[in-house]
Amino acid sequence: MQQIKRIPGISFVAQKARLFLHNYKYRKPLLRIKKTKEMIIQRHINSPEIPIVVAFIIQYIPSWNKLKPIYDRLTEDSGFRVILLCVPSFFNEARIDKTVCNTQENDTFIYFKKQGYECIDAFIDGKWFDLESCQPDFVFHSRPYNHFMPMPYTSSELSKYTLLCNVLYGAAITSNGQDVTLNDDYFKDVFCYFAFDKFEMKFYQERFRVGIKKGIQKCYNYGVTGLEQVLMAKSKRKNNKFKKTVIWTPRWSTDPHIGGSNFFRYRKTIEKLIDKYNDVLFIIRPHPLMFGNFITTGEMTEQEVFGFKDYCNNKDNVVLDEKKEYVATFWQSDFLISDASSIVPEYYVTNKPIIYCNSKADFIYIDYALELFKHSYVVNDAEELVKAFELLYNDNDFKRVEREKSIIDIFGNIEESSKRIVSVLKTEVKQYKSKV
């Protein structure tokens, strides 16, 4: 039993009750993980020659760059068999009944097929694919939200027969975001989480301390695979004739806790810069949920969204980028203008400058994010945004040298991340096989 720590202002009885409820909440999920692990151990004891089976359940395509380095290493290793299961992205809407599927085509499956991947359509002939029949040892989701998933692929269902692993679909730069992404509903069922850095690992170990202390759940700070993929995709060739290429990535919500979007605050400023600088290509890449969310909240009408898209399409120096993947765009650009976003650390490792737009949201920034901001151009209003833009337009990136030095200090050996994750998976199964 976990030792009770005295909390000032709360009675000992209340603290004891609080700890009991915490332990009870995770009792069933932890027992399920433990039982599943024992079953997998026995399977490998009985058949030591079988490969380690790892499945990726992909629905949110923009997060594939976090999993691709792991996938690539696994497919190159004869000791593994890899499964790529594609769930339709239109299932993202929580209002859709998670036990059925409508008649839309599986856009995720179509996308990966066109990219040349060997993959499985998750919804065939009116039924969800039976993943359990493949006997996966480990499963990675593309993001940790059960309410977006069909019931058979939710964490509680999967953990009955496989060990869930996770690399977050995006790095949090605020504790607000961390609190949302590392949610109890999903991670209570996770066997192994690969954290972004040592601070996130500490946060995770504290939040899921019961499973960690019992050795049922595990956590390693090897989760910078998104940054690894950015470096792997490096390209020096620019594919346009503009003097500068700038990316603008406004956040999806203005909610003061998880949002901080500056879209409405800086839209007119960006439009003025577009008109003034005809020799600059502006790539506007809003969060995939942004327009839909603004319609839902009433902050924009459908007509206003169409109007903004028409504006972008009618400008010779504007591209509205709604593609699924974005890493190649990083290397084609010269600098980034961004709200709070997981894109910030990914772009940072290119050593290209970032104009970071502060918001009125009450964010508590994580330690490594504060380090990023020291070597970025932080702005608080439209005037500062224009000033920073003009500075970088004129090649006055005076923070470049220090930024380059900071990348290794902050993120360490990025290229080894996926290798270390694969090693963890392999070590677990080697332990199983060693019991023969």
Sine and cosine of phi, psi and omega as CSV:
sin_phi,cos_phi,sin_psi,cos_psi,sin_omega,cos_omega
0.00,0.00,0.66,-0.75,-0.03,-1.00
-0.92,0.40,0.66,-0.76,0.01,-1.00
-0.94,0.35,0.64,-0.77,-0.02,-1.00
-1.00,0.05,0.78,-0.62,0.06,-1.00
-0.99,-0.17,0.73,-0.69,0.00,-1.00
-0.94,0.35,0.77,-0.63,0.03,-1.00
-0.94,-0.35,0.87,-0.50,-0.03,-1.00
-0.83,0.56,0.70,-0.72,0.06,-1.00
1.00,0.04,-0.08,1.00,0.01,-1.00
-0.85,-0.52,0.74,-0.67,-0.06,-1.00
-0.91,0.42,0.40,-0.92,-0.01,-1.00
-0.88,0.48,-0.63,0.77,0.01,-1.00
-0.90,0.44,-0.68,0.73,0.01,-1.00
-0.90,0.44,-0.63,0.78,0.02,-1.00
-0.91,0.41,-0.65,0.76,0.01,-1.00
-0.90,0.43,-0.65,0.76,0.03,-1.00
-0.91,0.42,-0.63,0.77,0.02,-1.00
-0.88,0.47,-0.69,0.72,0.01,-1.00
-0.92,0.39,-0.65,0.76,0.02,-1.00
-0.87,0.50,-0.71,0.70,-0.01,-1.00
-0.90,0.44,-0.62,0.78,0.02,-1.00
-0.89,0.46,-0.72,0.69,0.01,-1.00
-0.91,0.42,-0.66,0.76,-0.03,-1.00
-0.92,0.40,-0.60,0.80,-0.03,-1.00
-0.86,0.51,-0.60,0.80,-0.08,-1.00
-0.99,-0.16,0.01,1.00,-0.09,-1.00
-0.86,0.51,-0.79,0.61,-0.05,-1.00
-0.91,0.41,-0.74,0.68,0.03,-1.00
-0.86,0.51,-0.63,0.78,-0.02,-1.00
-0.94,0.35,-0.63,0.78,0.06,-1.00
-0.90,0.44,-0.60,0.80,0.01,-1.00
-0.92,0.40,-0.69,0.72,0.05,-1.00
-0.88,0.48,-0.70,0.72,-0.02,-1.00
-0.88,0.48,-0.71,0.71,0.00,-1.00
-0.90,0.43,-0.67,0.74,0.01,-1.00
-0.90,0.44,-0.67,0.74,0.01,-1.00
-0.89,0.46,-0.66,0.75,0.03,-1.00
-0.89,0.46,-0.63,0.78,0.02,-1.00
-0.90,0.43,-0.68,0.74,0.00,-1.00
-0.92,0.39,-0.65,0.76,0.07,-1.00
-0.83,0.55,-0.74,0.68,-0.04,-1.00
-0.89,0.45,-0.61,0.79,0.01,-1.00
-0.88,0.48,-0.66,0.75,-0.02,-1.00
-0.98,0.20,-0.42,0.91,0.12,-0.99
-0.93,0.37,-0.69,0.72,-0.02,-1.00
-0.94,0.35,-0.55,0.83,-0.05,-1.00
-0.72,-0.69,0.97,0.26,-0.08,-1.00
-0.91,0.42,-0.26,0.96,-0.04,-1.00
-0.99,0.10,-0.24,0.97,-0.08,-1.00
-0.95,0.30,0.52,-0.86,0.01,-1.00
-0.96,0.27,0.28,-0.96,0.13,-0.99
-0.98,0.20,0.82,-0.57,-0.06,-1.00
-0.98,-0.18,0.85,-0.52,0.01,-1.00
-0.85,-0.52,0.82,-0.57,0.00,-1.00
-0.94,-0.35,0.64,-0.77,0.12,-0.99
-0.92,-0.39,0.87,-0.50,0.07,-1.00
-0.99,-0.13,0.95,-0.31,-0.12,-0.99
-0.95,-0.31,0.79,-0.62,0.08,-1.00
-0.72,-0.69,-0.66,0.75,-0.03,-1.00
-0.99,-0.12,1.00,-0.09,-0.14,-0.99
-0.87,0.50,-0.64,0.77,0.01,-1.00
-0.84,0.54,-0.32,0.95,0.00,-1.00
-1.00,0.01,-0.01,1.00,-0.06,-1.00
-0.88,0.48,-0.49,0.87,-0.01,-1.00
-0.90,0.43,-0.30,0.95,0.07,-1.00
-0.98,0.19,-0.49,0.87,-0.08,-1.00
-0.99,-0.16,-0.38,0.93,-0.08,-1.00
-0.85,0.53,-0.69,0.72,0.04,-1.00
-0.85,0.53,-0.60,0.80,0.04,-1.00
-0.93,0.37,-0.73,0.68,0.02,-1.00
-0.83,0.56,-0.72,0.69,-0.03,-1.00
-0.88,0.48,-0.70,0.72,0.00,-1.00
-0.91,0.40,-0.62,0.79,-0.01,-1.00
-0.92,0.40,-0.66,0.75,-0.03,-1.00
-0.93,0.36,-0.35,0.94,0.04,-1.00
-1.00,0.07,-0.11,0.99,-0.07,-1.00
-0.95,-0.31,0.88,-0.47,-0.05,-1.00
-0.92,0.40,-0.21,0.98,0.02,-1.00
-0.99,0.16,-0.05,1.00,-0.02,-1.00
-0.85,-0.52,0.50,-0.87,0.24,-0.97
-0.88,-0.48,0.76,-0.65,-0.12,-0.99
-0.91,-0.41,0.69,-0.72,0.03,-1.00
-0.87,-0.50,0.74,-0.67,0.05,-1.00
-0.90,-0.43,0.96,-0.28,-0.06,-1.00
-0.97,-0.25,0.85,-0.52,-0.12,-0.99
-0.97,-0.24,0.88,-0.48,0.04,-1.00
-0.98,-0.21,0.70,-0.72,-0.03,-1.00
-0.84,0.55,0.67,-0.74,-0.03,-1.00
-0.96,0.28,-0.40,0.92,-0.01,-1.00
-0.93,0.37,-0.15,0.99,0.09,-1.00
-0.96,0.29,-0.04,1.00,0.01,-1.00
-0.88,0.47,-0.45,0.89,-0.07,-1.00
-0.97,0.24,0.89,-0.46,-0.11,-0.99
-0.89,0.45,-0.36,0.93,-0.06,-1.00
-0.96,0.28,-0.27,0.96,0.02,-1.00
-0.96,0.28,0.70,-0.71,0.02,-1.00
-0.88,0.48,0.85,-0.52,-0.11,-0.99
-0.96,0.27,-0.12,0.99,0.01,-1.00
-1.00,-0.06,-0.17,0.99,-0.01,-1.00
-0.76,-0.65,0.07,-1.00,0.02,-1.00
-0.64,-0.77,0.57,-0.82,0.02,-1.00
-0.99,0.12,-0.17,-0.99,-0.17,-0.99
-1.00,0.01,0.06,1.00,0.03,-1.00
-0.89,0.45,0.48,-0.88,0.07,-1.00
-0.94,0.35,0.43,-0.90,0.02,-1.00
-0.98,0.18,1.00,-0.08,-0.08,-1.00
-0.91,0.41,-0.53,0.85,0.02,-1.00
-0.91,0.42,-0.71,0.70,0.03,-1.00
-0.88,0.48,-0.70,0.72,0.00,-1.00
-0.88,0.47,-0.68,0.73,-0.02,-1.00
-0.87,0.49,-0.77,0.64,-0.06,-1.00
-0.94,0.34,-0.54,0.84,0.08,-1.00
-0.89,0.46,-0.69,0.72,0.01,-1.00
-0.91,0.42,-0.47,0.88,0.03,-1.00
-0.99,0.16,-0.05,1.00,0.06,-1.00
1.00,-0.02,0.21,0.98,0.00,-1.00
-0.99,0.14,0.54,-0.84,0.19,-0.98
-1.00,0.07,0.92,-0.40,-0.14,-0.99
-0.59,-0.81,0.17,-0.98,-0.06,-1.00
-0.88,-0.47,0.72,-0.69,0.12,-0.99
-0.97,0.24,0.87,-0.50,-0.09,-1.00
-0.94,0.34,-0.35,0.94,-0.05,-1.00
-0.83,-0.56,0.97,-0.25,-0.06,-1.00
-0.80,-0.60,0.77,-0.64,0.05,-1.00
0.80,0.60,0.66,0.75,0.07,-1.00
0.97,0.23,0.19,0.98,-0.01,-1.00
-0.73,-0.68,0.51,-0.86,0.09,-1.00
-0.98,0.19,0.66,-0.75,-0.02,-1.00
-0.86,0.51,0.69,-0.73,-0.01,-1.00
-0.99,0.11,1.00,-0.02,-0.04,-1.00
-0.93,0.38,-0.51,0.86,-0.03,-1.00
-0.86,0.51,-0.50,0.86,-0.02,-1.00
-0.90,0.43,-0.34,0.94,0.02,-1.00
-1.00,0.07,-0.12,0.99,-0.01,-1.00
0.77,0.64,0.84,0.55,0.03,-1.00
-0.94,0.34,0.68,-0.73,0.07,-1.00
-0.99,0.16,-0.62,0.78,-0.01,-1.00
-0.72,-0.69,0.54,-0.84,0.06,-1.00
-0.73,-0.69,0.72,-0.69,0.13,-0.99
-0.94,-0.35,0.77,-0.64,0.17,-0.99
-1.00,0.01,0.40,-0.92,0.06,-1.00
-0.98,0.19,-0.32,0.95,0.15,-0.99
-0.29,-0.96,0.42,-0.91,-0.22,-0.97
-1.00,-0.10,0.82,0.57,-0.02,-1.00
-0.77,-0.64,0.95,-0.32,-0.04,-1.00
-0.91,0.42,-0.50,0.87,-0.07,-1.00
-0.94,0.35,-0.19,0.98,0.10,-1.00
-1.00,-0.04,-0.16,0.99,-0.16,-0.99
-0.99,-0.16,0.57,-0.82,0.21,-0.98
-0.87,0.49,0.52,-0.86,-0.10,-1.00
-0.79,0.61,-0.66,0.75,-0.03,-1.00
-0.90,0.43,-0.32,0.95,-0.06,-1.00
-0.94,-0.33,0.27,0.96,0.09,-1.00
-0.97,0.23,0.35,-0.94,-0.11,-0.99
-0.88,0.48,-0.63,0.78,-0.04,-1.00
-0.92,0.38,-0.56,0.83,0.03,-1.00
-0.96,0.28,-0.70,0.71,-0.03,-1.00
-0.91,0.41,-0.60,0.80,-0.07,-1.00
-0.93,0.37,-0.10,0.99,0.07,-1.00
-0.96,0.27,-0.37,0.93,-0.07,-1.00
-0.65,-0.76,-0.02,1.00,0.02,-1.00
-0.56,-0.83,0.29,-0.96,0.02,-1.00
-0.99,-0.15,0.88,-0.47,-0.02,-1.00
-0.98,0.19,0.71,-0.70,0.12,-0.99
-0.83,-0.55,0.40,-0.92,-0.04,-1.00
-0.53,-0.85,0.68,-0.73,0.26,-0.97
-0.86,-0.52,0.83,-0.56,-0.10,-0.99
-0.86,0.51,0.59,-0.80,-0.02,-1.00
-0.93,0.37,-0.26,0.96,0.04,-1.00
-0.31,-0.95,0.62,-0.79,-0.01,-1.00
-0.98,0.22,0.75,-0.66,0.07,-1.00
-0.98,0.21,0.65,-0.76,0.11,-0.99
-0.93,-0.36,-0.08,1.00,0.07,-1.00
-0.79,-0.61,0.46,-0.89,0.06,-1.00
-0.93,0.36,-0.42,0.91,0.08,-1.00
-0.87,0.50,-0.74,0.67,0.00,-1.00
-0.93,0.38,-0.62,0.79,0.01,-1.00
-0.88,0.48,-0.63,0.77,-0.02,-1.00
-0.90,0.44,-0.56,0.83,-0.02,-1.00
-0.98,0.19,-0.73,0.68,-0.10,-0.99
-0.94,0.33,-0.65,0.76,0.01,-1.00
-1.00,0.05,0.88,0.47,-0.14,-0.99
-0.99,0.13,0.52,-0.85,-0.01,-1.00
-0.89,0.46,-0.65,0.76,-0.11,-0.99
-0.82,0.58,-0.63,0.78,-0.01,-1.00
-1.00,-0.07,-0.77,0.63,-0.18,-0.98
-0.96,0.28,-0.22,0.98,0.11,-0.99
-0.89,0.45,-0.37,0.93,-0.03,-1.00
-0.98,-0.19,0.02,1.00,-0.11,-0.99
-1.00,0.05,0.75,-0.66,0.03,-1.00
-0.97,0.22,-0.72,0.69,-0.07,-1.00
-0.62,-0.78,0.82,-0.57,0.04,-1.00
-0.93,-0.36,0.74,-0.68,0.03,-1.00
-0.97,-0.22,0.98,-0.18,-0.11,-0.99
-0.96,0.27,0.38,-0.93,-0.05,-1.00
-0.94,0.34,-0.62,0.79,0.02,-1.00
-0.40,-0.92,-0.02,-1.00,-0.08,-1.00
-0.92,0.40,-0.47,0.88,0.01,-1.00
-0.96,0.30,-0.66,0.75,0.05,-1.00
-0.92,0.38,-0.60,0.80,0.05,-1.00
-0.87,0.49,-0.67,0.74,0.02,-1.00
-0.90,0.44,-0.67,0.75,0.04,-1.00
-0.87,0.50,-0.71,0.70,-0.04,-1.00
-0.91,0.41,-0.71,0.71,-0.03,-1.00
-0.89,0.45,-0.52,0.86,0.05,-1.00
-0.97,0.25,-0.70,0.72,-0.03,-1.00
-0.90,0.43,-0.63,0.78,-0.03,-1.00
-0.92,-0.39,0.69,0.73,-0.14,-0.99
-0.89,0.45,-0.50,0.86,-0.02,-1.00
-0.90,0.43,-0.78,0.62,0.00,-1.00
-0.91,0.41,-0.60,0.80,0.01,-1.00
-0.92,0.40,-0.72,0.70,-0.05,-1.00
-0.91,0.42,-0.58,0.81,0.00,-1.00
-0.98,0.20,-0.14,0.99,0.00,-1.00
0.98,0.20,0.17,0.99,0.01,-1.00
-0.99,0.14,-0.62,0.78,0.07,-1.00
-0.96,-0.29,0.50,-0.87,-0.05,-1.00
-0.75,-0.66,0.37,-0.93,0.02,-1.00
-0.50,-0.87,0.74,-0.68,0.05,-1.00
-0.74,-0.67,0.55,-0.83,0.00,-1.00
-1.00,-0.03,0.88,0.48,0.01,-1.00
-0.92,-0.39,0.27,0.96,-0.21,-0.98
-1.00,0.01,0.51,0.86,0.02,-1.00
-0.99,-0.14,0.58,0.81,-0.03,-1.00
-0.91,0.41,-0.45,0.89,0.07,-1.00
-0.89,0.45,-0.65,0.76,0.04,-1.00
-0.93,0.36,-0.60,0.80,0.05,-1.00
-0.86,0.51,-0.69,0.73,-0.01,-1.00
-0.92,0.40,-0.58,0.81,0.05,-1.00
-0.86,0.51,-0.73,0.69,-0.01,-1.00
-0.92,0.39,-0.58,0.82,0.02,-1.00
-0.92,0.40,-0.47,0.88,-0.05,-1.00
-1.00,-0.04,0.19,0.98,-0.09,-1.00
-0.83,0.55,0.71,-0.70,0.04,-1.00
-0.57,-0.82,0.70,-0.72,-0.01,-1.00
-0.99,-0.13,-0.12,0.99,-0.07,-1.00
-1.00,0.10,0.81,-0.58,0.03,-1.00
-1.00,-0.09,0.72,-0.70,-0.12,-0.99
-0.97,-0.25,0.40,0.92,0.10,-1.00
-0.57,-0.82,0.19,-0.98,-0.10,-1.00
-0.97,-0.25,0.21,0.98,0.03,-1.00
-0.96,0.27,0.47,-0.88,0.03,-1.00
-0.89,0.45,-0.67,0.74,0.02,-1.00
-0.69,-0.73,0.48,-0.87,0.12,-0.99
-0.83,-0.56,0.83,-0.56,-0.10,-0.99
-0.85,-0.52,0.70,-0.72,0.07,-1.00
-0.97,-0.25,0.72,-0.70,0.12,-0.99
-0.89,-0.46,0.85,-0.53,-0.05,-1.00
-0.84,-0.54,0.99,0.14,0.05,-1.00
-0.95,0.32,0.54,-0.84,-0.04,-1.00
-0.96,0.27,0.23,-0.97,-0.17,-0.99
-1.00,0.04,-0.31,0.95,-0.11,-0.99
-0.66,-0.75,0.54,-0.84,0.08,-1.00
-0.99,-0.12,0.07,1.00,0.03,-1.00
-0.81,0.59,0.77,-0.64,-0.10,-0.99
-0.92,0.39,-0.30,0.95,-0.02,-1.00
-1.00,-0.01,-0.74,0.68,-0.07,-1.00
-0.91,-0.42,-0.06,1.00,-0.13,-0.99
-0.99,-0.10,-0.97,-0.26,-0.04,-1.00
1.00,0.05,0.36,0.93,0.01,-1.00
-0.93,0.38,0.71,-0.70,0.06,-1.00
-0.96,-0.27,0.34,0.94,-0.07,-1.00
-0.85,0.53,-0.77,0.63,-0.03,-1.00
-0.95,0.30,-0.53,0.85,-0.04,-1.00
-0.93,0.37,-0.61,0.79,-0.11,-0.99
-0.90,-0.43,0.09,1.00,-0.03,-1.00
-0.84,0.55,-0.76,0.65,-0.03,-1.00
-0.91,0.42,-0.59,0.81,0.02,-1.00
-0.90,0.44,-0.71,0.71,0.02,-1.00
-0.90,0.45,-0.65,0.76,0.00,-1.00
-0.90,0.43,-0.58,0.81,0.05,-1.00
-0.92,0.38,-0.64,0.77,0.05,-1.00
-0.91,0.42,-0.61,0.79,0.04,-1.00
-0.87,0.49,-0.69,0.72,0.00,-1.00
-0.93,0.36,-0.59,0.81,-0.08,-1.00
-0.98,0.21,-0.63,0.78,-0.11,-0.99
-0.95,-0.32,0.99,0.10,0.00,-1.00
-0.94,0.34,-0.30,0.96,-0.01,-1.00
-1.00,-0.06,0.22,0.98,0.07,-1.00
-0.90,-0.44,0.77,-0.64,0.10,-0.99
-1.00,-0.01,0.86,-0.51,0.02,-1.00
-0.99,-0.17,0.91,-0.41,0.08,-1.00
-0.99,-0.16,0.95,-0.32,-0.02,-1.00
-1.00,-0.09,0.90,-0.43,-0.05,-1.00
-0.81,-0.58,1.00,0.07,0.03,-1.00
-0.95,0.32,0.39,-0.92,0.11,-0.99
-0.83,0.56,0.62,-0.79,-0.04,-1.00
-0.82,0.57,-0.43,0.90,-0.01,-1.00
-1.00,-0.02,-0.09,1.00,-0.22,-0.98
-0.88,0.47,-0.85,0.53,-0.09,-1.00
-0.89,0.46,-0.67,0.74,0.03,-1.00
-0.88,0.48,-0.65,0.76,0.01,-1.00
-0.92,0.39,-0.67,0.75,-0.01,-1.00
-0.91,0.41,-0.54,0.84,0.08,-1.00
-0.93,0.37,-0.69,0.73,0.00,-1.00
-0.89,0.46,-0.66,0.75,-0.03,-1.00
-0.99,0.17,-0.19,0.98,-0.03,-1.00
1.00,0.09,0.12,0.99,0.00,-1.00
-0.97,0.25,-0.37,0.93,0.13,-0.99
-0.62,-0.79,0.51,-0.86,0.14,-0.99
-1.00,-0.06,0.25,-0.97,0.06,-1.00
-0.86,0.51,-0.61,0.79,0.00,-1.00
-0.90,0.43,-0.62,0.78,0.02,-1.00
-0.93,0.38,-0.60,0.80,0.06,-1.00
-0.90,0.44,-0.73,0.68,0.03,-1.00
-0.88,0.48,-0.59,0.81,0.01,-1.00
-0.91,0.42,-0.66,0.75,0.02,-1.00
-0.92,0.39,-0.64,0.77,0.02,-1.00
-0.91,0.42,-0.62,0.79,0.06,-1.00
-0.90,0.44,-0.66,0.76,0.03,-1.00
-0.84,0.55,-0.73,0.68,-0.01,-1.00
-0.89,0.45,-0.68,0.73,-0.05,-1.00
-0.94,0.34,-0.38,0.92,-0.04,-1.00
-1.00,-0.08,0.00,1.00,0.04,-1.00
-0.99,-0.16,0.76,-0.65,-0.03,-1.00
-0.93,0.36,-0.41,0.91,-0.04,-1.00
-0.93,-0.36,0.47,0.88,0.02,-1.00
-0.75,-0.66,0.70,-0.72,0.14,-0.99
-0.82,-0.58,0.84,-0.55,0.13,-0.99
-1.00,0.02,0.97,-0.26,-0.14,-0.99
-1.00,-0.07,0.96,-0.28,0.04,-1.00
-0.89,-0.46,0.40,0.91,0.03,-1.00
-0.93,0.38,0.35,-0.94,-0.04,-1.00
-0.94,0.35,-0.64,0.77,-0.04,-1.00
-0.93,-0.38,0.37,-0.93,-0.18,-0.98
-0.66,-0.75,-0.13,0.99,-0.12,-0.99
-0.87,0.50,-0.68,0.73,-0.01,-1.00
-0.86,0.50,-0.57,0.82,0.01,-1.00
-0.89,0.45,-0.58,0.82,0.03,-1.00
-0.81,0.59,-0.76,0.66,-0.10,-0.99
-0.96,0.28,-0.29,0.96,0.05,-1.00
-1.00,0.05,-0.15,0.99,-0.09,-1.00
-0.99,-0.15,0.16,-0.99,0.04,-1.00
-0.94,-0.33,-0.56,0.83,0.12,-0.99
-0.35,-0.94,0.23,-0.97,-0.10,-0.99
-0.87,-0.50,0.65,-0.76,0.18,-0.98
-0.92,-0.40,0.87,-0.49,-0.14,-0.99
-0.59,-0.80,0.50,-0.86,0.23,-0.97
-1.00,0.10,-0.12,-0.99,0.10,-1.00
-0.87,0.50,0.85,-0.52,-0.11,-0.99
-0.28,-0.96,0.48,-0.88,0.10,-1.00
-0.93,0.37,-0.23,0.97,0.06,-1.00
-0.92,0.39,-0.47,0.88,-0.07,-1.00
-0.84,0.55,-0.82,0.57,0.01,-1.00
-0.91,0.41,-0.51,0.86,0.02,-1.00
-0.92,0.39,-0.67,0.74,0.01,-1.00
-0.94,0.33,-0.55,0.84,-0.06,-1.00
-0.84,0.54,-0.61,0.79,-0.07,-1.00
-0.95,0.30,-0.15,0.99,0.13,-0.99
-0.97,0.23,-0.21,0.98,-0.09,-1.00
0.90,0.44,0.38,0.93,0.14,-0.99
-1.00,-0.04,0.50,-0.87,-0.09,-1.00
-0.94,0.33,0.49,-0.87,0.02,-1.00
-0.84,-0.54,0.76,-0.65,0.22,-0.98
-0.99,-0.12,0.95,-0.31,-0.04,-1.00
-1.00,-0.09,0.82,-0.57,-0.06,-1.00
-1.00,-0.08,0.95,-0.30,0.11,-0.99
-0.89,0.45,0.39,-0.92,0.03,-1.00
-0.75,-0.66,0.01,-1.00,0.02,-1.00
-1.00,0.05,0.02,1.00,0.04,-1.00
-0.92,0.39,0.54,-0.84,-0.04,-1.00
-1.00,0.06,0.94,0.35,-0.04,-1.00
-0.99,0.12,0.58,-0.81,0.19,-0.98
-0.92,-0.38,0.95,-0.32,-0.12,-0.99
-0.98,0.18,0.61,-0.79,0.06,-1.00
-0.96,0.29,0.45,-0.89,-0.11,-0.99
-0.80,0.60,-0.73,0.69,-0.07,-1.00
-0.92,0.39,-0.51,0.86,0.02,-1.00
-0.91,0.42,-0.62,0.78,0.04,-1.00
-0.89,0.46,-0.56,0.83,0.06,-1.00
-0.92,0.38,-0.64,0.77,0.04,-1.00
-0.88,0.48,-0.68,0.74,-0.07,-1.00
-0.91,0.41,-0.47,0.88,0.03,-1.00
-0.86,0.50,-0.52,0.85,-0.08,-1.00
-0.94,-0.34,0.28,0.96,0.08,-1.00
-0.89,-0.45,0.00,-1.00,-0.02,-1.00
-0.94,-0.35,0.99,-0.14,-0.08,-1.00
-1.00,0.05,0.79,-0.62,-0.03,-1.00
-0.84,-0.54,0.49,-0.87,-0.07,-1.00
-0.87,-0.50,-0.15,0.99,0.03,-1.00
-0.39,-0.92,0.04,-1.00,-0.08,-1.00
-0.90,0.44,-0.62,0.79,0.00,-1.00
-0.89,0.46,-0.69,0.72,0.02,-1.00
-0.92,0.38,-0.56,0.83,0.04,-1.00
-0.89,0.45,-0.73,0.68,0.01,-1.00
-0.89,0.45,-0.67,0.74,-0.01,-1.00
-0.88,0.47,-0.71,0.71,0.01,-1.00
-0.91,0.41,-0.64,0.77,0.03,-1.00
-0.86,0.51,-0.74,0.67,-0.03,-1.00
-0.91,0.42,-0.57,0.82,0.04,-1.00
-0.87,0.49,-0.74,0.67,-0.04,-1.00
-0.97,0.24,-0.52,0.86,0.07,-1.00
-0.87,0.49,-0.57,0.82,-0.02,-1.00
-1.00,-0.06,0.31,0.95,0.09,-1.00
0.88,0.47,0.56,0.83,0.01,-1.00
-0.97,-0.24,0.80,0.61,0.02,-1.00
-0.99,0.14,0.99,0.15,-0.11,-0.99
-0.98,0.21,-0.05,1.00,0.02,-1.00
-0.98,-0.19,0.06,1.00,-0.13,-0.99
-0.86,0.51,-0.76,0.66,-0.10,-1.00
-0.88,0.47,-0.74,0.67,0.00,-1.00
-0.92,0.39,-0.56,0.83,0.03,-1.00
-0.90,0.43,-0.68,0.73,0.00,-1.00
-0.88,0.48,-0.67,0.75,0.01,-1.00
-0.91,0.42,-0.53,0.85,-0.12,-0.99
-0.97,0.24,-0.35,0.94,-0.12,-0.99
-0.86,0.50,-0.76,0.65,0.02,-1.00
-0.92,0.39,-0.64,0.77,-0.01,-1.00
-0.86,0.50,-0.63,0.78,-0.06,-1.00
-0.99,0.13,-0.72,0.69,-0.17,-0.98
-0.96,-0.28,-0.20,0.98,0.01,-1.00
0.95,0.31,-0.48,-0.88,-0.05,-1.00
-0.99,0.11,1.00,0.04,-0.10,-1.00
-0.88,0.48,-0.64,0.77,-0.12,-0.99
-0.90,0.44,-0.28,0.96,-0.06,-1.00
-1.00,-0.06,-0.03,1.00,-0.14,-0.99
-0.86,0.51,-0.83,0.56,-0.05,-1.00
-0.91,0.42,-0.57,0.82,0.03,-1.00
-0.87,0.48,-0.66,0.75,0.00,-1.00
-0.93,0.36,-0.61,0.79,0.03,-1.00
-0.90,0.43,-0.72,0.69,0.03,-1.00
-0.87,0.49,-0.61,0.80,0.02,-1.00
-0.89,0.45,-0.63,0.78,0.04,-1.00
-0.89,0.46,-0.74,0.68,0.00,-1.00
-0.87,0.49,-0.69,0.72,-0.02,-1.00
-0.92,0.40,-0.66,0.75,-0.01,-1.00
-0.88,0.47,-0.66,0.75,0.02,-1.00
-0.85,0.53,-0.73,0.69,-0.06,-1.00
-0.96,0.28,-0.55,0.84,0.07,-1.00
-0.88,0.48,-0.60,0.80,0.05,-1.00
-0.90,0.44,-0.62,0.78,0.03,-1.00
-0.89,0.46,-0.76,0.65,-0.09,-1.00
-0.92,0.40,-0.48,0.88,-0.02,-1.00
-0.93,0.37,-0.20,0.98,-0.02,-1.00
-1.00,0.06,-0.02,1.00,0.00,-1.00
-0.91,0.42,0.00,0.00,0.00,0.00
